[in-house]
Amino acid sequence: MVTKDLVIEMRNITKQFGTFKANDNINLQLEKGEIHALLGENGAGKSTLMNILSGLLEPTSGEILLNGEVVNISGPTAANRMGIGMVHQHFMLIDAFTVTENIVLGSELTKNGVLDQKKARQEIIDVSEKYGLDVDPDAYIRDISVGMQQRVEILKTLYRGADILIFDEPTAVLTPQEIDELIDIMHGLVKEGKSIIIITHKLDEIKKVADRCTVIRRGKSIDTVMVKDVSSQQLADMMVGRSVSFKTDKKEPEPKEVVLSIENLVVKEARGLDAVKNLSLEVRAGEVMGIAGIDGNGQTELIQALTGLKKVESGSIKIKGEEVSTWKPRKITELGVGHVPEDRHKYGLVLDMSLAENIGLQSYYKEPLSKNGVLNYKNINEYARHLIDEYDVRTVNELVPAKALSGGNQQKAIIAREVDRNPDLLIVSQPTRGLDVGAIEYIHKRLIDQRDKDKAVLVVSFELDEILNVSDRIAVLHAGEIVGIVNAKETTENELGLMMAGYSLEEARKELQNSEAGDING
């Protein structure tokens, strides 16, 4: 008997690629007006399952019911006609087009064969007002924030009449404020009668936004639970298949000699304005220095300057006593610097190259990966297999292109490549962006291992709990300047939050004392 409230039912869905089963007999039910979380590790098969529902892939076996009727979703256009829309993790937008042009692309309103721009623009304004998705219809995609681009993606699906929305890792690139806005948007959508599936591995977000949660592990569905009836720890353990620790065990740091010394550093951003302003900082062997700050406060430019990717206007960068402010990236790397970049697609990987070739990118020109300028693919592939195994990179094999991996497994591959070189200074930006709790636990452990081997580790993250968990000291960056440096075990999220907003350490502590006094008196 079919429950009338079920809008989607996926029965015994299997998807096979050669001998590899990405989805193995998975069942999923979506009720009308609910937000249903799909939880799983990186590479568990979540995106594959939703690509089947949105028409991008066909199942090897199994069936899909829409409002109780078996349907054949032959492609994305068929999915759109059935009211199913997907907001992808990596946005499908054209930078050189306006918001309006992107939204109507493929569903253009025409008048005598010509795009009716005026009518399309008005319809987009109407849809955006109805759902509280404030966008500028005339802005170019290249000029708007990541959070705003995501709104455009959501509007694209609503404009096409979607009643069922699939969000794939929607918060992976958003700031905390944008995440709160997105959660409000989702609640607004279900009030309007929409049904939502959200692919994620962020447990706190599931607790905030979802009604029910289906957990899948290594391609199989484990269970579907009411979110209010389970703890984050229970969800994490179901997802990974073992008990997961949210706190990294670490001994007290034993800082030694200064490895990285920055003095009065000035770096400009793309428009020619100072992004880093007279910044001075030291990082020692045997410590993790965390950099906290809201996105866009100079973190990107600082890391690019340290790794030779951006020109230094003035000031000094010394690594192991060597002045490197004018050096090229490879020379800095060869001095003993590892770099995990914040944008893994732009700076971390060559997506069309194989996973093995990407793992060999930092040392392909040296023996044993090459000799006399000739690559030794036997050794490259063997080296890659060793790191894939050690770092649990989930992949069919080392020969698949890097773009075929899930975001989290791409990140693991980059971290494997950089940490395996055992650098004296490891610079890591957004180390666990897009990673599940099991992978986060593992990566944090590797960062602490590097510290305990007397390496200097510099970590930039927008996740305050991550900064507090792995750092020994934390430098807070605001408007390109360090407003204060604190010991991780002597500070709080509230104190860091105030400093990220521009308060000095003294002002932040005074503000917190005043608010505590107010709470007691109140």
Number of C-alpha atoms within 10 A of each C-alpha: 4 10 9 10 12 17 20 22 21 20 16 19 21 22 24 14 10 7 7 12 17 21 27 23 17 19 22 20 17 22 20 19 21 23 25 27 29 27 28 30 26 27 21 23 25 28 24 20 26 20 20 23 26 26 21 16 17 21 20 15 14 16 17 23 17 17 18 16 12 13 13 15 23 15 16 19 17 14 22 21 13 17 19 27 29 26 22 17 18 13 13 13 19 14 14 12 16 18 29 26 22 23 25 20 13 10 12 16 15 12 10 6 8 9 14 13 16 10 13 21 18 13 15 23 18 13 16 21 12 13 16 14 19 15 19 17 20 12 14 18 22 15 12 14 11 16 18 19 21 24 20 28 22 23 27 24 21 24 19 18 15 22 22 28 24 27 23 21 21 21 23 18 17 19 16 15 10 16 17 15 14 20 16 13 17 21 17 16 23 18 13 13 13 20 24 27 22 25 24 25 25 19 17 10 16 24 18 12 20 22 17 22 25 22 24 25 22 20 23 22 24 17 14 18 16 12 20 13 8 12 12 15 14 13 23 25 15 19 27 20 12 11 13 19 15 16 14 16 11 14 8 9 17 13 18 14 13 16 20 22 18 19 15 14 22 23 24 21 15 8 7 8 10 17 22 27 20 18 19 16 15 14 24 23 24 26 27 28 26 30 22 28 27 21 16 13 19 22 26 19 24 23 22 17 25 25 23 19 15 20 18 22 15 15 16 19 24 17 21 18 11 13 13 21 23 16 16 14 17 12 13 19 19 12 15 15 24 25 24 23 24 21 15 18 15 10 12 19 23 17 17 13 14 20 29 25 22 24 26 20 18 16 15 21 16 14 14 15 21 17 12 8 11 12 16 15 16 11 17 22 20 14 18 23 18 12 20 23 10 10 18 15 24 21 18 15 15 24 15 16 17 25 16 15 20 22 21 20 24 27 29 25 25 22 25 22 25 22 18 11 15 15 20 23 26 24 23 22 23 19 24 24 20 25 24 22 23 21 22 22 17 17 21 20 17 16 24 24 15 22 25 20 13 20 25 28 30 24 23 25 22 19 18 19 13 22 23 22 18 24 25 25 23 25 24 27 27 24 19 24 21 23 18 18 20 17 15 19 12 10 14 14 12 13 21 28 17 18 26 24 16 20 18 20 18 11 14 20 18 13 15 14 12 12 12 12 11 10 9 8 7 6
